[in-house]
């Protein structure tokens, strides 16, 4: 894949041709400063550093893969445990537990219905008491007016 882009030169003039870049800067020969790369210790040190970095990277990958394999084995073990058939006593105890839960749900529904009925009755009583309170307030006002007239 080659994406060519035009790089303007430092002193662009009509006599110089445009520089085409493929997106990678590669330098195989001597640098522009006139210095040739030194062979010997610098290159060996670079190779040594690169090897150490590669080893660290590879060790990191192996360590991550080991963790993943542990996770896989744990999940496989757990999956194997759940696939064992339930015994008759386990099934009976689960059935008994379901029946008890159904009874508890029925009881809670009845309690809720009773509480709702009581709540509606109490709401009606509160409304009646509010009406009585208004009537008594009106009666009180009329009695106070009558007392003032006397």
C-alpha positions in Angstrom: 0.0 0.0 0.0 1.6 3.3 -1.0 0.2 6.6 0.1 2.4 9.2 -1.5 2.4 12.7 0.0 4.3 15.8 -1.1 6.8 17.0 1.4 7.9 20.6 0.8 11.6 21.2 1.0 13.2 23.8 3.3 14.0 26.2 0.4 11.4 25.3 -2.1 12.1 26.8 -5.5 10.9 26.2 -9.1 14.2 24.5 -9.9 13.9 21.7 -7.3 11.7 18.7 -7.7 9.1 18.0 -5.0 10.1 15.3 -2.5 7.7 12.3 -2.4 7.3 10.4 0.9 5.8 6.9 1.4 5.2 7.7 5.1 8.5 6.0 6.3 11.8 7.7 6.9 14.6 5.3 6.1 18.3 6.0 6.4 20.6 3.3 5.2 23.6 5.4 4.4 25.5 8.1 6.1 23.5 10.8 7.8 23.1 14.3 6.4 25.5 15.7 8.9 28.4 13.9 7.2 28.9 11.4 10.0 29.0 7.7 9.1 27.4 5.3 11.6 30.0 3.8 13.8 30.2 0.1 13.7 31.2 -1.7 16.9 30.0 -1.0 20.4 26.9 1.2 19.5 25.5 -1.4 17.1 26.2 -4.3 19.6 24.6 -2.4 22.4 21.6 -1.7 20.3 21.2 -5.3 19.4 21.6 -6.3 23.0 19.0 -3.8 24.1 16.6 -5.0 21.3 17.1 -8.6 22.4 16.3 -7.7 26.1 13.2 -5.8 25.0 12.0 -8.7 22.9 12.5 -11.1 25.8 10.5 -8.8 28.2 7.8 -8.6 25.6 7.7 -12.3 25.0 7.7 -13.0 28.8 4.7 -10.6 29.2 2.8 -12.4 26.5 3.5 -15.8 28.0 2.5 -14.5 31.5 -0.8 -13.2 30.1 -1.5 -16.5 28.3 -0.7 -18.5 31.4 -3.4 -16.4 33.3 -5.8 -17.0 30.5 -5.2 -20.7 30.5 -5.8 -20.8 34.3 -9.1 -19.0 33.7 -10.0 -21.5 31.0 -9.2 -24.4 33.2 -11.2 -23.0 36.1 -14.2 -22.3 33.9 -14.0 -25.8 32.4 -13.9 -27.3 35.9 -16.9 -25.2 37.0 -18.8 -26.2 33.9 -18.1 -29.8 34.5 -19.4 -29.5 38.1 -22.7 -28.1 36.9 -23.3 -30.8 34.3 -23.4 -33.6 36.9 -27.0 -35.0 37.1 -28.9 -34.1 40.2 -29.8 -36.9 42.6 -33.3 -37.8 43.6 -32.9 -36.3 47.1 -31.6 -33.0 45.5 -34.6 -32.9 43.3 -37.0 -33.6 46.2 -35.4 -30.9 48.3 -35.7 -28.4 45.4 -39.3 -29.4 44.8 -40.0 -28.9 48.6 -38.3 -25.5 48.5 -40.4 -24.4 45.5 -43.6 -25.5 47.2 -42.6 -23.5 50.3 -41.8 -20.4 48.2 -45.2 -20.7 46.4 -47.0 -20.8 49.8 -45.0 -17.8 50.9 -45.9 -15.9 47.8 -49.6 -16.7 48.2 -49.5 -15.6 51.8 -47.8 -12.3 50.9 -50.3 -11.6 48.1 -53.2 -12.2 50.6 -51.5 -9.8 53.1 -51.0 -7.2 50.5 -54.7 -7.5 49.4 -55.8 -7.2 53.0 -53.5 -4.1 53.6 -54.8 -2.5 50.4 -58.4 -3.1 51.6 -57.6 -1.6 55.0 -55.8 1.3 53.4 -58.9 2.1 51.2 -61.1 1.8 54.3 -58.9 4.2 56.2 -58.8 6.6 53.3 -62.6 6.7 53.3 -62.6 7.3 57.0 -60.1 10.1 56.6 -62.3 11.7 53.9 -65.4 11.4 56.1 -63.5 13.0 59.1 -62.4 15.9 56.9 -66.0 16.5 55.8 -67.1 16.4 59.4 -64.3 18.8 60.3 -65.5 21.3 57.6 -69.1 21.1 58.9 -68.0 21.7 62.4 -65.8 24.6 61.3 -68.8 26.1 59.5 -71.0 25.6 62.5 -68.4 27.2 64.8 -68.2 30.2 62.5 -72.0 30.6 62.5 -72.1 30.2 66.4 -69.4 32.9 66.7 -71.4 35.2 64.5 -74.5 34.6 66.5 -72.6 35.4 69.7 -71.3 38.6 68.3 -74.9 39.7 67.4 -76.0 39.1 71.0 
